[in-house]
Amino acid sequence: MSEDVGITYPDLVNLYGCTIGSGTTIGPFVEIQKNSTIGDRCKISSHSFICEGVTIEDEVFVGHGVMFTNGLVPQATNSDGSLQRDGDWECTPTHVRRRAGIGSNATIICGVTIGEGAVIGAGAVVTRDVPDFALVVGVPARVVGDVRTHRAKPDHHNRLRNVARAMGELQ
């Protein structure tokens, strides 16, 4: 872990065997597991879970309560009934490219790549790769736009809500 990583409440985070880059900030109640990598100048918000096999590049925003997964077939026990331990299951890697933003309470299913500058809407469930600069929302997450054009418009928040309503995501 770099020396200038900002951890607001060190007693309230669980970090072990991970790599965390320079200038990154980590909120309370965050767990970052072994064999995961967080780049430089990232913001990891409270109550997020970054499991083994996740690579997050530089300048990524991870909102509150974001969950990553790392197993495509989650099971508690092996076929003989014994509890699964390290090595009893396949860890499927996930990659988040630089400057992406992941909204609060999103779930990222393992094995995907989130493209550079992409934005994941709050509460979305990402089940497949997200292209560079794509805006995705919903369950499962679907591409609804390009963040480069949405960010250019001052009322983009209302437009995004209207898109989500049209998709049946909001009432």
Secondary structure, DSSP 8 states (H G I E B T S, - for coil): --TT-EES-GGG-EE-S-EE-TT-EE-TT-EE-TT-EE-TT-EE-TT-EE-TTEEE-TT-EE-TT-EE---SS--SB-TTS-B--TTSS----EEE-TT-EE-TT-EE-TT-EE-TT-EE-TT-EE-S-B-TTEEEETTTTEEEEEHHHHTTSTTHHHHHHHHHHHTTS--
